[in-house]
Amino acid sequence: MFKAPFSFKGRARRLEYGLSFLIYVPLSFTLNVLAASNDEATLWLFLLLYVPLIWFLWAQGAKRCHDLDRSGWFQLVPFYVLVLLFKDGDSYTNRFGDDPKGRYDALADFMEEQPAVE
């Protein structure tokens, strides 16, 4: 879990995405409280910390979309976050990688055993 958390490549399980969301919410709340001050240094600190936090959430969301065999852009659809939180991912290897749960993919094994057609 949390292999390359800032990368947009690969797949992420529901648990990893949910934990990412739980990391994001309190940190975002804290940063928003800091941003409420009118101090310029605090605002720069807010920007410096908020950009990686948003990047982290988007990267985890894209990997979760990949687990459902969807483009990472789907996370921009309103309320799609609920699908990401509750729908089980593909139990087979898809175009974005192997199943992060490590479930057995009999179809992939079958395809590897077949001789190449010439």
A tleap script that builds the chain and sets N, CA, C and O, in Angstrom:
source leaprc.protein.ff14SB
mol = sequence {
  NMET PHE LYS ALA PRO PHE SER PHE LYS GLY
  ARG ALA ARG ARG LEU GLU TYR GLY LEU SER
  PHE LEU ILE TYR VAL PRO LEU SER PHE THR
  LEU ASN VAL LEU ALA ALA SER ASN ASP GLU
  ALA THR LEU TRP LEU PHE LEU LEU LEU TYR
  VAL PRO LEU ILE TRP PHE LEU TRP ALA GLN
  GLY ALA LYS ARG CYS HIE ASP LEU ASP ARG
  SER GLY TRP PHE GLN LEU VAL PRO PHE TYR
  VAL LEU VAL LEU LEU PHE LYS ASP GLY ASP
  SER TYR THR ASN ARG PHE GLY ASP ASP PRO
  LYS GLY ARG TYR ASP ALA LEU ALA ASP PHE
  MET GLU GLU GLN PRO ALA VAL CGLU
}
set mol.1.N position { 0.828 -1.171 0.000 }
set mol.1.CA position { 0.000 0.000 0.000 }
set mol.1.C position { 0.885 1.253 0.000 }
set mol.1.O position { 1.977 1.251 0.568 }
set mol.2.N position { 0.413 2.292 -0.627 }
set mol.2.CA position { 1.099 3.575 -0.755 }
set mol.2.C position { 2.460 3.449 -1.418 }
set mol.2.O position { 3.433 4.063 -0.980 }
set mol.3.N position { 2.524 2.650 -2.475 }
set mol.3.CA position { 3.729 2.599 -3.294 }
set mol.3.C position { 3.649 3.777 -4.251 }
set mol.3.O position { 2.687 3.890 -5.011 }
set mol.4.N position { 4.624 4.638 -4.227 }
set mol.4.CA position { 4.666 5.837 -5.070 }
set mol.4.C position { 3.372 6.645 -4.928 }
set mol.4.O position { 2.606 6.740 -5.888 }
set mol.5.N position { 3.114 7.224 -3.761 }
set mol.5.CA position { 1.838 7.896 -3.524 }
set mol.5.C position { 1.596 9.127 -4.392 }
set mol.5.O position { 0.452 9.564 -4.515 }
set mol.6.N position { 2.631 9.699 -4.994 }
set mol.6.CA position { 2.450 10.881 -5.833 }
set mol.6.C position { 2.461 10.540 -7.322 }
set mol.6.O position { 2.418 11.439 -8.162 }
set mol.7.N position { 2.519 9.264 -7.652 }
set mol.7.CA position { 2.536 8.818 -9.042 }
set mol.7.C position { 1.119 8.570 -9.536 }
set mol.7.O position { 0.252 8.139 -8.775 }
set mol.8.N position { 0.890 8.846 -10.815 }
set mol.8.CA position { -0.415 8.631 -11.412 }
set mol.8.C position { -0.496 7.278 -12.115 }
set mol.8.O position { -1.495 6.991 -12.775 }
set mol.9.N position { 0.526 6.449 -11.988 }
set mol.9.CA position { 0.551 5.152 -12.659 }
set mol.9.C position { 0.245 4.035 -11.680 }
set mol.9.O position { 0.627 4.093 -10.511 }
set mol.10.N position { -0.450 3.012 -12.172 }
set mol.10.CA position { -0.747 1.848 -11.361 }
set mol.10.C position { -2.192 1.838 -10.896 }
set mol.10.O position { -3.035 2.585 -11.391 }
set mol.11.N position { -2.449 0.972 -9.934 }
set mol.11.CA position { -3.799 0.778 -9.394 }
set mol.11.C position { -3.761 0.885 -7.879 }
set mol.11.O position { -2.741 0.603 -7.249 }
set mol.12.N position { -4.890 1.297 -7.297 }
set mol.12.CA position { -4.997 1.418 -5.845 }
set mol.12.C position { -6.298 0.777 -5.377 }
set mol.12.O position { -7.336 0.902 -6.028 }
set mol.13.N position { -6.231 0.104 -4.261 }
set mol.13.CA position { -7.409 -0.528 -3.662 }
set mol.13.C position { -8.299 0.530 -3.006 }
set mol.13.O position { -7.901 1.681 -2.829 }
set mol.14.N position { -9.512 0.107 -2.652 }
set mol.14.CA position { -10.436 1.005 -1.947 }
set mol.14.C position { -9.849 1.464 -0.622 }
set mol.14.O position { -9.975 2.631 -0.252 }
set mol.15.N position { -9.206 0.541 0.095 }
set mol.15.CA position { -8.633 0.873 1.390 }
set mol.15.C position { -7.583 1.973 1.257 }
set mol.15.O position { -7.586 2.931 2.030 }
set mol.16.N position { -6.698 1.840 0.293 }
set mol.16.CA position { -5.657 2.843 0.081 }
set mol.16.C position { -6.277 4.196 -0.267 }
set mol.16.O position { -5.838 5.231 0.233 }
set mol.17.N position { -7.290 4.183 -1.120 }
set mol.17.CA position { -7.940 5.436 -1.498 }
set mol.17.C position { -8.673 6.049 -0.301 }
set mol.17.O position { -8.612 7.260 -0.090 }
set mol.18.N position { -9.352 5.227 0.468 }
set mol.18.CA position { -10.050 5.722 1.648 }
set mol.18.C position { -9.099 6.317 2.672 }
set mol.18.O position { -9.379 7.366 3.252 }
set mol.19.N position { -7.968 5.645 2.895 }
set mol.19.CA position { -6.966 6.184 3.820 }
set mol.19.C position { -6.376 7.482 3.286 }
set mol.19.O position { -6.087 8.398 4.055 }
set mol.20.N position { -6.198 7.560 1.983 }
set mol.20.CA position { -5.698 8.798 1.372 }
set mol.20.C position { -6.670 9.938 1.640 }
set mol.20.O position { -6.265 11.057 1.958 }
set mol.21.N position { -7.945 9.640 1.506 }
set mol.21.CA position { -8.969 10.646 1.767 }
set mol.21.C position { -8.950 11.064 3.233 }
set mol.21.O position { -9.104 12.243 3.549 }
set mol.22.N position { -8.759 10.088 4.134 }
set mol.22.CA position { -8.699 10.398 5.563 }
set mol.22.C position { -7.444 11.184 5.938 }
set mol.22.O position { -7.447 11.918 6.926 }
set mol.23.N position { -6.394 11.038 5.171 }
set mol.23.CA position { -5.188 11.847 5.372 }
set mol.23.C position { -5.429 13.264 4.860 }
set mol.23.O position { -5.031 14.243 5.492 }
set mol.24.N position { -6.085 13.354 3.711 }
set mol.24.CA position { -6.305 14.643 3.069 }
set mol.24.C position { -7.219 15.563 3.888 }
set mol.24.O position { -6.914 16.744 4.053 }
set mol.25.N position { -8.319 15.042 4.395 }
set mol.25.CA position { -9.336 15.888 5.038 }
set mol.25.C position { -8.787 16.664 6.244 }
set mol.25.O position { -8.941 17.885 6.273 }
set mol.26.N position { -8.159 16.026 7.237 }
set mol.26.CA position { -7.678 16.827 8.375 }
set mol.26.C position { -6.529 17.770 7.997 }
set mol.26.O position { -6.438 18.882 8.517 }
set mol.27.N position { -5.658 17.322 7.091 }
set mol.27.CA position { -4.573 18.210 6.679 }
set mol.27.C position { -5.113 19.414 5.913 }
set mol.27.O position { -4.643 20.535 6.106 }
set mol.28.N position { -6.082 19.190 5.059 }
set mol.28.CA position { -6.701 20.290 4.322 }
set mol.28.C position { -7.407 21.254 5.276 }
set mol.28.O position { -7.304 22.472 5.128 }
set mol.29.N position { -8.116 20.704 6.244 }
set mol.29.CA position { -8.800 21.547 7.234 }
set mol.29.C position { -7.791 22.411 7.992 }
set mol.29.O position { -8.007 23.609 8.174 }
set mol.30.N position { -6.700 21.806 8.427 }
set mol.30.CA position { -5.661 22.535 9.154 }
set mol.30.C position { -5.062 23.632 8.286 }
set mol.30.O position { -4.866 24.755 8.749 }
set mol.31.N position { -4.771 23.310 7.036 }
set mol.31.CA position { -4.203 24.321 6.142 }
set mol.31.C position { -5.188 25.446 5.866 }
set mol.31.O position { -4.786 26.604 5.752 }
set mol.32.N position { -6.469 25.124 5.756 }
set mol.32.CA position { -7.474 26.168 5.545 }
set mol.32.C position { -7.597 27.090 6.751 }
set mol.32.O position { -7.837 28.287 6.597 }
set mol.33.N position { -7.435 26.543 7.941 }
set mol.33.CA position { -7.443 27.376 9.145 }
set mol.33.C position { -6.237 28.298 9.134 }
set mol.33.O position { -6.347 29.473 9.485 }
set mol.34.N position { -5.082 27.769 8.730 }
set mol.34.CA position { -3.894 28.609 8.622 }
set mol.34.C position { -4.077 29.704 7.579 }
set mol.34.O position { -3.631 30.833 7.783 }
set mol.35.N position { -4.717 29.389 6.484 }
set mol.35.CA position { -4.905 30.355 5.405 }
set mol.35.C position { -5.849 31.477 5.807 }
set mol.35.O position { -5.856 32.532 5.173 }
set mol.36.N position { -6.645 31.270 6.848 }
set mol.36.CA position { -7.588 32.301 7.279 }
set mol.36.C position { -6.876 33.509 7.883 }
set mol.36.O position { -7.451 34.594 7.969 }
set mol.37.N position { -5.648 33.324 8.292 }
set mol.37.CA position { -4.904 34.462 8.828 }
set mol.37.C position { -4.484 35.365 7.666 }
set mol.37.O position { -4.373 34.916 6.525 }
set mol.38.N position { -4.259 36.608 7.965 }
set mol.38.CA position { -3.888 37.575 6.928 }
set mol.38.C position { -2.386 37.733 6.805 }
set mol.38.O position { -1.906 38.622 6.101 }
set mol.39.N position { -1.647 36.882 7.482 }
set mol.39.CA position { -0.192 36.953 7.437 }
set mol.39.C position { 0.314 36.413 6.100 }
set mol.39.O position { -0.073 35.320 5.687 }
set mol.40.N position { 1.168 37.164 5.430 }
set mol.40.CA position { 1.652 36.768 4.101 }
set mol.40.C position { 2.514 35.502 4.167 }
set mol.40.O position { 2.424 34.650 3.283 }
set mol.41.N position { 3.332 35.371 5.186 }
set mol.41.CA position { 4.173 34.177 5.325 }
set mol.41.C position { 3.314 32.928 5.505 }
set mol.41.O position { 3.642 31.867 4.974 }
set mol.42.N position { 2.224 33.050 6.245 }
set mol.42.CA position { 1.321 31.910 6.443 }
set mol.42.C position { 0.641 31.524 5.140 }
set mol.42.O position { 0.439 30.339 4.876 }
set mol.43.N position { 0.285 32.506 4.324 }
set mol.43.CA position { -0.326 32.213 3.031 }
set mol.43.C position { 0.650 31.494 2.107 }
set mol.43.O position { 0.254 30.592 1.368 }
set mol.44.N position { 1.912 31.882 2.142 }
set mol.44.CA position { 2.921 31.190 1.325 }
set mol.44.C position { 3.119 29.766 1.812 }
set mol.44.O position { 3.278 28.845 1.011 }
set mol.45.N position { 3.109 29.588 3.120 }
set mol.45.CA position { 3.208 28.244 3.689 }
set mol.45.C position { 2.010 27.399 3.275 }
set mol.45.O position { 2.154 26.216 2.964 }
set mol.46.N position { 0.819 28.014 3.272 }
set mol.46.CA position { -0.389 27.340 2.827 }
set mol.46.C position { -0.217 26.840 1.390 }
set mol.46.O position { -0.489 25.673 1.106 }
set mol.47.N position { 0.220 27.693 0.504 }
set mol.47.CA position { 0.410 27.303 -0.899 }
set mol.47.C position { 1.485 26.236 -1.048 }
set mol.47.O position { 1.335 25.295 -1.828 }
set mol.48.N position { 2.557 26.388 -0.305 }
set mol.48.CA position { 3.670 25.437 -0.384 }
set mol.48.C position { 3.243 24.036 0.049 }
set mol.48.O position { 3.707 23.046 -0.515 }
set mol.49.N position { 2.376 23.949 1.029 }
set mol.49.CA position { 1.925 22.645 1.533 }
set mol.49.C position { 0.676 22.126 0.827 }
set mol.49.O position { 0.476 20.915 0.739 }
set mol.50.N position { -0.172 23.032 0.320 }
set mol.50.CA position { -1.435 22.613 -0.272 }
set mol.50.C position { -1.247 21.980 -1.652 }
set mol.50.O position { -1.973 21.052 -2.007 }
set mol.51.N position { -0.296 22.465 -2.423 }
set mol.51.CA position { -0.064 21.918 -3.771 }
set mol.51.C position { 0.317 20.432 -3.715 }
set mol.51.O position { -0.283 19.644 -4.447 }
set mol.52.N position { 1.278 20.007 -2.888 }
set mol.52.CA position { 1.562 18.568 -2.815 }
set mol.52.C position { 0.395 17.751 -2.256 }
set mol.52.O position { 0.218 16.591 -2.627 }
set mol.53.N position { -0.394 18.346 -1.373 }
set mol.53.CA position { -1.540 17.648 -0.811 }
set mol.53.C position { -2.591 17.369 -1.889 }
set mol.53.O position { -3.145 16.271 -1.950 }
set mol.54.N position { -2.862 18.352 -2.729 }
set mol.54.CA position { -3.808 18.162 -3.836 }
set mol.54.C position { -3.254 17.157 -4.838 }
set mol.54.O position { -3.984 16.304 -5.342 }
set mol.55.N position { -1.947 17.265 -5.126 }
set mol.55.CA position { -1.298 16.314 -6.047 }
set mol.55.C position { -1.453 14.883 -5.531 }
set mol.55.O position { -1.766 13.969 -6.293 }
set mol.56.N position { -1.231 14.702 -4.233 }
set mol.56.CA position { -1.380 13.389 -3.588 }
set mol.56.C position { -2.794 12.850 -3.767 }
set mol.56.O position { -2.970 11.688 -4.133 }
set mol.57.N position { -3.810 13.684 -3.511 }
set mol.57.CA position { -5.198 13.234 -3.622 }
set mol.57.C position { -5.552 12.902 -5.065 }
set mol.57.O position { -6.227 11.903 -5.313 }
set mol.58.N position { -5.116 13.708 -6.016 }
set mol.58.CA position { -5.404 13.439 -7.427 }
set mol.58.C position { -4.705 12.175 -7.903 }
set mol.58.O position { -5.282 11.390 -8.655 }
set mol.59.N position { -3.462 11.972 -7.469 }
set mol.59.CA position { -2.725 10.771 -7.877 }
set mol.59.C position { -3.403 9.521 -7.326 }
set mol.59.O position { -3.548 8.532 -8.045 }
set mol.60.N position { -3.812 9.550 -6.081 }
set mol.60.CA position { -4.495 8.400 -5.494 }
set mol.60.C position { -5.850 8.172 -6.171 }
set mol.60.O position { -6.256 7.028 -6.377 }
set mol.61.N position { -6.541 9.243 -6.512 }
set mol.61.CA position { -7.812 9.128 -7.220 }
set mol.61.C position { -7.639 8.535 -8.610 }
set mol.61.O position { -8.451 7.719 -9.046 }
set mol.62.N position { -6.578 8.945 -9.307 }
set mol.62.CA position { -6.318 8.396 -10.639 }
set mol.62.C position { -6.014 6.905 -10.553 }
set mol.62.O position { -6.499 6.127 -11.374 }
set mol.63.N position { -5.220 6.502 -9.570 }
set mol.63.CA position { -4.913 5.074 -9.417 }
set mol.63.C position { -6.156 4.273 -9.046 }
set mol.63.O position { -6.306 3.124 -9.460 }
set mol.64.N position { -7.040 4.879 -8.270 }
set mol.64.CA position { -8.294 4.191 -7.927 }
set mol.64.C position { -9.178 4.049 -9.163 }
set mol.64.O position { -9.817 3.014 -9.351 }
set mol.65.N position { -9.222 5.087 -10.012 }
set mol.65.CA position { -9.952 4.991 -11.283 }
set mol.65.C position { -9.357 3.879 -12.145 }
set mol.65.O position { -10.088 3.136 -12.800 }
set mol.66.N position { -8.039 3.769 -12.142 }
set mol.66.CA position { -7.367 2.719 -12.918 }
set mol.66.C position { -7.765 1.338 -12.421 }
set mol.66.O position { -7.849 0.397 -13.210 }
set mol.67.N position { -8.011 1.206 -11.121 }
set mol.67.CA position { -8.431 -0.088 -10.584 }
set mol.67.C position { -9.799 -0.493 -11.125 }
set mol.67.O position { -10.122 -1.680 -11.178 }
set mol.68.N position { -10.594 0.481 -11.523 }
set mol.68.CA position { -11.905 0.223 -12.125 }
set mol.68.C position { -11.821 0.221 -13.649 }
set mol.68.O position { -12.850 0.208 -14.325 }
set mol.69.N position { -10.607 0.234 -14.192 }
set mol.69.CA position { -10.347 0.255 -15.637 }
set mol.69.C position { -10.932 1.506 -16.292 }
set mol.69.O position { -11.509 1.441 -17.378 }
set mol.70.N position { -10.778 2.619 -15.629 }
set mol.70.CA position { -11.220 3.912 -16.134 }
set mol.70.C position { -10.039 4.876 -16.166 }
set mol.70.O position { -9.045 4.685 -15.465 }
set mol.71.N position { -10.162 5.899 -16.978 }
set mol.71.CA position { -9.163 6.954 -17.022 }
set mol.71.C position { -9.198 7.721 -15.701 }
set mol.71.O position { -10.233 7.787 -15.039 }
set mol.72.N position { -8.075 8.288 -15.332 }
set mol.72.CA position { -8.007 9.080 -14.114 }
set mol.72.C position { -8.864 10.329 -14.161 }
set mol.72.O position { -9.194 10.894 -13.118 }
set mol.73.N position { -9.229 10.766 -15.353 }
set mol.73.CA position { -10.077 11.946 -15.510 }
set mol.73.C position { -11.481 11.716 -14.953 }
set mol.73.O position { -12.194 12.682 -14.682 }
set mol.74.N position { -11.892 10.467 -14.778 }
set mol.74.CA position { -13.218 10.181 -14.255 }
set mol.74.C position { -13.412 10.730 -12.844 }
set mol.74.O position { -14.548 10.959 -12.429 }
set mol.75.N position { -12.329 10.944 -12.102 }
set mol.75.CA position { -12.476 11.458 -10.745 }
set mol.75.C position { -13.009 12.886 -10.725 }
set mol.75.O position { -13.417 13.379 -9.674 }
set mol.76.N position { -13.008 13.554 -11.878 }
set mol.76.CA position { -13.541 14.906 -11.957 }
set mol.76.C position { -15.059 14.928 -12.126 }
set mol.76.O position { -15.680 15.985 -12.013 }
set mol.77.N position { -15.657 13.768 -12.398 }
set mol.77.CA position { -17.112 13.669 -12.528 }
set mol.77.C position { -17.724 13.859 -11.135 }
set mol.77.O position { -17.285 13.224 -10.176 }
set mol.78.N position { -18.742 14.736 -11.020 }
set mol.78.CA position { -19.346 14.946 -9.700 }
set mol.78.C position { -19.864 13.644 -9.082 }
set mol.78.O position { -20.484 12.826 -9.762 }
set mol.79.N position { -19.607 13.471 -7.824 }
set mol.79.CA position { -20.038 12.335 -7.004 }
set mol.79.C position { -19.390 11.008 -7.413 }
set mol.79.O position { -19.745 9.965 -6.864 }
set mol.80.N position { -18.452 11.022 -8.360 }
set mol.80.CA position { -17.768 9.776 -8.734 }
set mol.80.C position { -16.888 9.281 -7.591 }
set mol.80.O position { -16.517 8.108 -7.548 }
set mol.81.N position { -16.557 10.180 -6.669 }
set mol.81.CA position { -15.770 9.779 -5.510 }
set mol.81.C position { -16.497 8.698 -4.719 }
set mol.81.O position { -15.852 7.854 -4.097 }
set mol.82.N position { -17.821 8.709 -4.733 }
set mol.82.CA position { -18.581 7.662 -4.041 }
set mol.82.C position { -18.396 6.315 -4.717 }
set mol.82.O position { -18.323 5.288 -4.042 }
set mol.83.N position { -18.320 6.305 -6.038 }
set mol.83.CA position { -18.034 5.066 -6.768 }
set mol.83.C position { -16.639 4.576 -6.400 }
set mol.83.O position { -16.430 3.383 -6.178 }
set mol.84.N position { -15.691 5.502 -6.335 }
set mol.84.CA position { -14.317 5.132 -6.003 }
set mol.84.C position { -14.214 4.565 -4.592 }
set mol.84.O position { -13.404 3.674 -4.336 }
set mol.85.N position { -15.021 5.071 -3.692 }
set mol.85.CA position { -14.963 4.607 -2.304 }
set mol.85.C position { -15.639 3.264 -2.082 }
set mol.85.O position { -15.226 2.501 -1.208 }
set mol.86.N position { -16.685 2.961 -2.871 }
set mol.86.CA position { -17.494 1.790 -2.548 }
set mol.86.C position { -17.459 0.663 -3.567 }
set mol.86.O position { -17.775 -0.471 -3.207 }
set mol.87.N position { -17.099 0.907 -4.802 }
set mol.87.CA position { -17.118 -0.153 -5.810 }
set mol.87.C position { -15.814 -0.950 -5.780 }
set mol.87.O position { -14.725 -0.380 -5.709 }
set mol.88.N position { -15.942 -2.273 -5.835 }
set mol.88.CA position { -14.770 -3.142 -5.841 }
set mol.88.C position { -14.052 -3.018 -7.186 }
set mol.88.O position { -14.691 -2.850 -8.225 }
set mol.89.N position { -12.746 -3.100 -7.159 }
set mol.89.CA position { -11.959 -2.998 -8.378 }
set mol.89.C position { -12.001 -4.266 -9.207 }
set mol.89.O position { -12.553 -5.283 -8.788 }
set mol.90.N position { -11.405 -4.192 -10.397 }
set mol.90.CA position { -11.342 -5.359 -11.277 }
set mol.90.C position { -10.512 -6.457 -10.618 }
set mol.90.O position { -9.454 -6.195 -10.045 }
set mol.91.N position { -11.004 -7.676 -10.708 }
set mol.91.CA position { -10.312 -8.800 -10.077 }
set mol.91.C position { -9.317 -9.442 -11.027 }
set mol.91.O position { -8.822 -10.537 -10.762 }
set mol.92.N position { -9.028 -8.782 -12.108 }
set mol.92.CA position { -8.117 -9.314 -13.118 }
set mol.92.C position { -7.129 -8.215 -13.520 }
set mol.92.O position { -7.295 -7.048 -13.163 }
set mol.93.N position { -6.128 -8.605 -14.249 }
set mol.93.CA position { -5.170 -7.649 -14.769 }
set mol.93.C position { -5.850 -6.826 -15.853 }
set mol.93.O position { -6.394 -7.381 -16.808 }
set mol.94.N position { -5.823 -5.517 -15.710 }
set mol.94.CA position { -6.388 -4.666 -16.743 }
set mol.94.C position { -5.263 -3.860 -17.398 }
set mol.94.O position { -4.087 -4.120 -17.141 }
set mol.95.N position { -5.611 -2.893 -18.233 }
set mol.95.CA position { -4.593 -2.154 -18.993 }
set mol.95.C position { -3.712 -1.279 -18.114 }
set mol.95.O position { -2.709 -0.745 -18.585 }
set mol.96.N position { -4.068 -1.126 -16.851 }
set mol.96.CA position { -3.285 -0.289 -15.946 }
set mol.96.C position { -2.401 -1.091 -14.993 }
set mol.96.O position { -1.627 -0.515 -14.229 }
set mol.97.N position { -2.515 -2.418 -15.038 }
set mol.97.CA position { -1.651 -3.233 -14.201 }
set mol.97.C position { -2.367 -4.393 -13.551 }
set mol.97.O position { -3.538 -4.664 -13.820 }
set mol.98.N position { -1.628 -5.077 -12.680 }
set mol.98.CA position { -2.150 -6.236 -11.967 }
set mol.98.C position { -3.116 -5.805 -10.877 }
set mol.98.O position { -3.113 -4.655 -10.438 }
set mol.99.N position { -3.939 -6.748 -10.453 }
set mol.99.CA position { -4.881 -6.514 -9.369 }
set mol.99.C position { -4.096 -6.221 -8.091 }
set mol.99.O position { -3.257 -7.031 -7.696 }
set mol.100.N position { -4.347 -5.077 -7.432 }
set mol.100.CA position { -3.592 -4.766 -6.212 }
set mol.100.C position { -3.902 -5.705 -5.051 }
set mol.100.O position { -3.121 -5.790 -4.104 }
set mol.101.N position { -5.025 -6.409 -5.111 }
set mol.101.CA position { -5.352 -7.376 -4.063 }
set mol.101.C position { -4.640 -8.699 -4.295 }
set mol.101.O position { -4.628 -9.556 -3.412 }
set mol.102.N position { -4.048 -8.876 -5.464 }
set mol.102.CA position { -3.321 -10.102 -5.757 }
set mol.102.C position { -4.217 -11.292 -6.010 }
set mol.102.O position { -3.792 -12.432 -5.819 }
set mol.103.N position { -5.461 -11.057 -6.440 }
set mol.103.CA position { -6.368 -12.163 -6.735 }
set mol.103.C position { -5.882 -12.888 -7.982 }
set mol.103.O position { -5.249 -12.289 -8.852 }
set mol.104.N position { -6.172 -14.139 -8.061 }
set mol.104.CA position { -5.720 -15.002 -9.147 }
set mol.104.C position { -6.460 -14.658 -10.434 }
set mol.104.O position { -7.685 -14.543 -10.441 }
set mol.105.N position { -5.713 -14.495 -11.521 }
set mol.105.CA position { -6.289 -14.168 -12.828 }
set mol.105.C position { -6.122 -15.374 -13.740 }
set mol.105.O position { -5.103 -15.504 -14.418 }
set mol.106.N position { -7.118 -16.259 -13.760 }
set mol.106.CA position { -7.050 -17.493 -14.545 }
set mol.106.C position { -7.015 -17.199 -16.034 }
set mol.106.O position { -6.346 -17.914 -16.780 }
set mol.107.N position { -7.710 -16.174 -16.485 }
set mol.107.CA position { -7.728 -15.846 -17.907 }
set mol.107.C position { -6.343 -15.432 -18.395 }
set mol.107.O position { -5.931 -15.831 -19.485 }
set mol.108.N position { -5.628 -14.647 -17.613 }
set mol.108.CA position { -4.282 -14.226 -18.004 }
set mol.108.C position { -3.352 -15.435 -18.097 }
set mol.108.O position { -2.550 -15.531 -19.026 }
set mol.109.N position { -3.456 -16.351 -17.145 }
set mol.109.CA position { -2.627 -17.561 -17.190 }
set mol.109.C position { -2.967 -18.407 -18.414 }
set mol.109.O position { -2.076 -18.958 -19.060 }
set mol.110.N position { -4.244 -18.507 -18.728 }
set mol.110.CA position { -4.674 -19.272 -19.885 }
set mol.110.C position { -4.120 -18.672 -21.172 }
set mol.110.O position { -3.668 -19.402 -22.054 }
set mol.111.N position { -4.153 -17.356 -21.282 }
set mol.111.CA position { -3.672 -16.685 -22.493 }
set mol.111.C position { -2.156 -16.844 -22.648 }
set mol.111.O position { -1.660 -16.949 -23.769 }
set mol.112.N position { -1.421 -16.862 -21.541 }
set mol.112.CA position { 0.023 -17.035 -21.596 }
set mol.112.C position { 0.398 -18.451 -22.025 }
set mol.112.O position { 1.438 -18.650 -22.653 }
set mol.113.N position { -0.437 -19.435 -21.693 }
set mol.113.CA position { -0.138 -20.827 -22.029 }
set mol.113.C position { -0.423 -21.158 -23.488 }
set mol.113.O position { 0.089 -22.152 -24.003 }
set mol.114.N position { -1.226 -20.351 -24.156 }
set mol.114.CA position { -1.596 -20.634 -25.551 }
set mol.114.C position { -0.413 -20.333 -26.478 }
set mol.114.O position { 0.284 -19.334 -26.299 }
set mol.115.N position { -0.192 -21.210 -27.475 }
set mol.115.CA position { 0.890 -20.946 -28.413 }
set mol.115.C position { 0.533 -19.749 -29.307 }
set mol.115.O position { -0.635 -19.503 -29.610 }
set mol.116.N position { 1.551 -19.034 -29.710 }
set mol.116.CA position { 1.340 -17.878 -30.587 }
set mol.116.C position { 0.880 -18.330 -31.961 }
set mol.116.O position { 1.378 -19.326 -32.487 }
set mol.117.N position { -0.054 -17.618 -32.538 }
set mol.117.CA position { -0.563 -17.928 -33.871 }
set mol.117.C position { 0.291 -17.201 -34.893 }
set mol.117.O position { 0.497 -15.991 -34.798 }
set mol.118.N position { 0.777 -17.935 -35.855 }
set mol.118.CA position { 1.643 -17.316 -36.880 }
set mol.118.C position { 0.959 -17.216 -38.190 }
set mol.118.O position { 1.543 -16.723 -39.155 }
savepdb mol mol.pdb
quit
